[in-house]
Amino acid sequence: MKWKSLVSFITLCIVMIILIGPVSYLSFLFVRELGELSEYLKGGGIESIKNVYHHPFIKPLIDKISTLFNITEEEMRRSIIENIGRLRKDFVERLPRLATDVATGAFHFMLMALSLFFFLRDGSDFLKKAQSYLPFPEEQKVRLTKLVKDIIVSTMFGGVVIAIVQGTLGGIVFATLGLQSPVLWGFAMAIASLMPLVGPFVVWGPAALYLLIEGEVLKGMSLAVLGVFGISMIDNFLRPLIVGRRTKIPFLVLFFSVLGGIKLFGIIGFIMGPLILATFVLVVEIFRSIEVGSVNNTTQ
């Protein structure tokens, strides 16, 4: 369609429908399951965890950890119980605060929608104008623009989208096996997916072990198999397809740039950290190539 404003409005409506529908429903389930978890911890949840602590399979492992860190069993048990109790208390304290954040969230949502409309309508003109202010040759401007695009695709689609897929798959697995709070644990796996080295295993691994300890052997083995060959392994198939041959940042550099970005900018730092780092490196390379070129010209 040739009318930019109409196209942008239709696209915005589609995005809003996709966001408001599923996200609202999942948010409702998430808050409800948080409440159920809080009630469980208030009731017999902590006692159940105490029983796991004294399980014949877990007890030797606890003894080794106690010896390694030079702490008594009683100190470790008290620390675990206190931290679980503190987690429950934090959940209870944070739930009322969510209601006060609704107005702020609605305002931010409106700002996002308004910004998205104008970026969809005038994005190409805005990008061209921004490029005209860069003090680089045209070839370097194109290179810089491509790098920014590749970094956003690599981090956003190679990280966030894969995290959403793994979290969704994990929630479906938990729900299929009849485990409690599948949306809550799916969300936890999505967050864990963004963490280097550990990934969703940090959620489904202990859950599978807990099921085995509780005598749910079939469920525990099923969760372990689906976790290894489904939830965690899907990253190995999706990432090459999404990222492909785009700009790749070394793992250690990416890890620290993400941490620094999150510390400075919040969750958006997951993208901003690697983006700023890669842009800085490229700009330094551009200035170096310009300097080398000018030195060669002077020599000639």
C-alpha positions as CSV (number, residue, x, y, z in Angstrom):
1,M,0.0,0.0,0.0
2,K,1.3,3.5,-0.8
3,W,-0.2,5.3,2.2
4,K,2.5,5.0,4.8
5,S,0.3,6.2,7.7
6,L,-2.4,3.6,6.9
7,V,0.1,0.8,6.6
8,S,1.8,1.8,9.9
9,F,-1.6,2.0,11.6
10,I,-2.6,-1.5,10.4
11,T,0.7,-3.0,11.4
12,L,0.5,-1.3,14.8
13,C,-3.0,-2.8,15.3
14,I,-1.7,-6.3,14.4
15,V,1.2,-5.9,16.9
16,M,-1.2,-4.7,19.6
17,I,-3.6,-7.6,19.1
18,I,-0.7,-10.1,19.3
19,L,0.7,-8.5,22.4
20,I,-2.4,-7.7,24.3
21,G,-4.2,-11.0,23.8
22,P,-1.6,-13.8,24.7
23,V,0.5,-11.6,26.9
24,S,-2.5,-10.5,29.0
25,Y,-3.7,-14.1,29.5
26,L,-0.2,-15.4,30.3
27,S,0.3,-12.5,32.8
28,F,-2.9,-13.5,34.5
29,L,-1.8,-17.1,34.8
30,F,1.7,-16.0,35.9
31,V,0.3,-13.9,38.8
32,R,-2.1,-16.6,39.8
33,E,0.6,-19.2,39.9
34,L,2.8,-16.9,41.9
35,G,0.0,-16.6,44.5
36,E,-0.4,-20.4,44.5
37,L,3.3,-20.9,45.1
38,S,3.2,-18.4,47.9
39,E,0.3,-20.2,49.6
40,Y,2.2,-23.5,49.1
41,L,5.3,-22.1,50.8
42,K,3.1,-20.7,53.6
43,G,1.6,-24.2,54.2
44,G,3.4,-27.4,54.0
45,G,5.9,-26.5,51.3
46,I,8.8,-25.8,53.6
47,E,8.2,-29.1,55.5
48,S,8.3,-30.9,52.2
49,I,11.6,-29.3,51.4
50,K,12.9,-30.4,54.8
51,N,11.9,-34.0,54.0
52,V,13.9,-33.8,50.7
53,Y,16.9,-32.6,52.7
54,H,16.9,-35.8,54.7
55,H,16.4,-38.1,51.7
56,P,18.9,-40.9,51.5
57,F,20.0,-39.8,48.0
58,I,20.4,-36.1,49.0
59,K,21.9,-36.5,52.5
60,P,25.4,-37.7,51.3
61,L,25.6,-34.9,48.8
62,I,24.7,-32.4,51.6
63,D,27.4,-33.9,53.8
64,K,30.0,-33.5,51.1
65,I,29.0,-29.8,50.6
66,S,29.1,-29.2,54.4
67,T,32.6,-30.7,54.5
68,L,33.8,-28.7,51.5
69,F,32.6,-25.3,52.8
70,N,33.3,-26.1,56.4
71,I,29.8,-25.6,57.7
72,T,27.6,-27.8,59.8
73,E,24.5,-29.6,58.6
74,E,22.4,-27.5,60.9
75,E,23.8,-24.2,59.6
76,M,23.2,-25.3,56.0
77,R,19.7,-26.5,56.7
78,R,18.9,-23.3,58.5
79,S,20.3,-21.3,55.7
80,I,18.2,-23.1,53.1
81,I,15.0,-22.8,55.1
82,E,15.6,-19.1,55.8
83,N,16.3,-18.3,52.2
84,I,13.2,-20.1,51.0
85,G,11.2,-18.3,53.7
86,R,12.7,-15.0,52.5
87,L,11.8,-15.8,48.9
88,R,8.2,-16.4,50.0
89,K,8.1,-13.1,51.9
90,D,9.5,-11.3,48.9
91,F,6.8,-12.8,46.7
92,V,4.1,-11.7,49.1
93,E,5.5,-8.2,49.4
94,R,6.0,-7.7,45.7
95,L,2.5,-8.7,44.6
96,P,0.7,-5.6,45.9
97,R,3.3,-3.4,44.3
98,L,2.3,-4.8,40.9
99,A,-1.1,-3.1,41.1
100,T,0.6,0.3,41.7
101,D,2.7,-0.3,38.6
102,V,-0.3,-0.8,36.3
103,A,-0.8,2.9,35.6
104,T,3.0,3.4,34.9
105,G,2.9,0.3,32.7
106,A,-0.1,1.6,30.7
107,F,1.6,4.9,30.1
108,H,4.8,3.2,28.9
109,F,2.7,1.0,26.7
110,M,1.0,4.1,25.1
111,L,4.4,5.7,24.5
112,M,5.7,2.4,22.9
113,A,2.6,2.3,20.6
114,L,3.0,6.0,19.6
115,S,6.8,5.6,19.0
116,L,6.2,2.4,17.0
117,F,3.7,4.1,14.7
118,F,6.1,6.9,13.8
119,F,9.1,4.5,13.5
120,L,7.1,2.3,11.1
121,R,6.0,5.4,9.1
122,D,9.2,7.4,9.1
123,G,11.9,4.9,10.0
124,S,13.7,4.8,6.6
125,D,13.8,8.7,6.4
126,F,15.0,8.8,10.0
127,L,17.8,6.3,9.3
128,K,18.9,8.2,6.2
129,K,19.0,11.5,8.1
130,A,21.0,9.9,10.9
131,Q,23.5,8.5,8.4
132,S,24.0,11.9,6.8
133,Y,25.3,13.2,10.1
134,L,28.0,10.4,10.4
135,P,31.5,11.9,9.5
136,F,32.5,8.8,7.5
137,P,32.7,7.8,3.9
138,E,29.6,6.3,2.3
139,E,31.1,2.8,2.3
140,Q,31.8,3.0,6.0
141,K,28.3,4.3,6.7
142,V,26.8,1.2,4.9
143,R,29.2,-1.0,6.9
144,L,28.2,0.5,10.2
145,T,24.5,0.3,9.4
146,K,24.8,-3.4,8.5
147,L,26.8,-4.1,11.7
148,V,24.1,-2.5,13.8
149,K,21.4,-4.5,12.1
150,D,23.3,-7.8,12.4
151,I,24.0,-7.2,16.1
152,I,20.3,-6.5,16.8
153,V,19.2,-9.6,14.9
154,S,21.9,-11.7,16.5
155,T,21.1,-10.6,20.1
156,M,17.3,-10.1,19.8
157,F,16.4,-13.1,17.6
158,G,19.4,-15.2,18.6
159,G,18.7,-14.6,22.3
160,V,15.3,-13.3,23.2
161,V,13.3,-15.3,20.6
162,I,15.1,-18.5,21.5
163,A,14.5,-17.8,25.2
164,I,10.8,-17.4,24.5
165,V,10.7,-20.6,22.5
166,Q,12.6,-22.5,25.2
167,G,10.4,-21.0,27.9
168,T,7.2,-21.9,26.0
169,L,8.4,-25.4,25.3
170,G,9.4,-25.9,28.9
171,G,6.0,-24.7,30.1
172,I,4.2,-27.1,27.7
173,V,6.4,-30.0,29.0
174,F,5.6,-29.1,32.6
175,A,1.9,-28.8,31.9
176,T,1.9,-32.1,29.9
177,L,3.6,-33.9,32.8
178,G,1.0,-32.5,35.2
179,L,3.5,-30.4,37.2
180,Q,2.3,-27.3,39.1
181,S,2.8,-23.7,37.9
182,P,3.8,-24.5,34.3
183,V,3.6,-20.8,33.2
184,L,5.8,-19.7,36.2
185,W,8.4,-22.3,35.5
186,G,8.2,-21.6,31.8
187,F,8.9,-18.0,32.5
188,A,11.8,-19.0,34.8
189,M,13.3,-21.1,31.9
190,A,13.0,-18.3,29.5
191,I,15.0,-16.0,31.9
192,A,17.5,-18.8,32.5
193,S,17.9,-19.2,28.8
194,L,19.5,-15.8,28.6
195,M,22.2,-16.8,31.1
196,P,25.4,-18.2,29.5
197,L,26.5,-21.7,30.5
198,V,23.5,-22.6,32.6
199,G,20.5,-22.1,30.4
200,P,17.0,-23.7,31.1
201,F,18.8,-26.7,32.7
202,V,19.0,-24.7,36.0
203,V,15.2,-25.0,36.2
204,W,14.2,-28.4,34.7
205,G,17.3,-30.2,36.1
206,P,16.4,-29.8,39.8
207,A,12.7,-30.4,38.9
208,A,13.6,-33.7,37.3
209,L,15.8,-34.6,40.3
210,Y,13.0,-33.7,42.7
211,L,10.5,-35.9,40.9
212,L,12.9,-38.9,41.0
213,I,13.5,-38.3,44.7
214,E,9.8,-38.2,45.4
215,G,9.3,-41.5,43.6
216,E,7.8,-40.1,40.4
217,V,10.3,-42.0,38.3
218,L,8.4,-41.9,35.0
219,K,7.8,-38.2,35.2
220,G,11.3,-37.5,36.3
221,M,12.9,-39.5,33.5
222,S,10.5,-38.0,31.0
223,L,11.3,-34.5,32.1
224,A,15.1,-35.3,31.9
225,V,14.8,-36.7,28.4
226,L,12.6,-33.9,27.1
227,G,14.8,-31.4,28.9
228,V,18.0,-32.6,27.2
229,F,16.7,-33.4,23.8
230,G,14.0,-30.8,23.6
231,I,14.1,-27.7,25.8
232,S,17.9,-27.3,25.9
233,M,18.9,-28.8,22.5
234,I,16.5,-26.7,20.5
235,D,19.0,-23.8,21.0
236,N,21.5,-25.7,18.9
237,F,19.1,-25.9,15.9
238,L,17.5,-22.5,16.1
239,R,20.5,-20.3,16.7
240,P,22.4,-21.2,13.5
241,L,19.1,-20.8,11.5
242,I,18.4,-17.4,13.0
243,V,21.8,-15.9,13.3
244,G,23.4,-17.7,10.4
245,R,26.6,-16.0,9.2
246,R,25.8,-12.6,10.8
247,T,28.3,-10.8,12.9
248,K,29.4,-13.1,15.8
249,I,30.9,-11.7,19.0
250,P,33.3,-13.9,21.0
251,F,31.4,-15.6,23.9
252,L,33.4,-14.1,26.8
253,V,33.1,-10.6,25.2
254,L,29.4,-11.1,24.6
255,F,28.9,-12.3,28.2
256,F,30.5,-9.3,29.8
257,S,28.9,-6.8,27.4
258,V,25.5,-8.2,28.2
259,L,26.2,-8.0,32.0
260,G,27.4,-4.4,31.6
261,G,24.5,-3.4,29.4
262,I,21.9,-4.9,31.9
263,K,23.6,-3.1,34.8
264,L,23.5,0.3,33.0
265,F,20.2,0.1,31.0
266,G,18.2,-2.7,32.6
267,I,16.7,-5.5,30.5
268,I,17.1,-3.5,27.3
269,G,20.9,-3.7,28.0
270,F,20.7,-7.3,26.7
271,I,20.7,-5.6,23.3
272,M,22.4,-2.3,24.1
273,G,25.5,-3.8,25.6
274,P,26.7,-5.9,22.6
275,L,25.5,-3.1,20.3
276,I,27.5,-0.4,21.9
277,L,30.6,-2.7,22.2
278,A,30.4,-3.7,18.5
279,T,29.8,-0.2,17.3
280,F,32.7,1.1,19.3
281,V,35.0,-1.5,17.9
282,L,33.9,-0.7,14.3
283,V,34.2,3.0,14.8
284,V,37.7,2.6,16.0
285,E,38.5,0.4,13.0
286,I,37.0,3.0,10.7
287,F,39.2,5.8,12.2
288,R,42.2,3.5,12.0
289,S,41.6,2.8,8.3
290,I,41.1,6.5,7.6
291,E,44.3,7.3,9.4
292,V,46.3,4.6,7.6
293,G,44.9,5.8,4.3
294,S,45.9,9.4,5.0
295,V,49.4,8.3,6.0
296,N,49.8,6.3,2.8
297,N,48.6,9.3,0.7
298,T,51.1,11.6,2.5
299,T,53.9,9.1,1.9
300,Q,53.1,8.9,-1.8
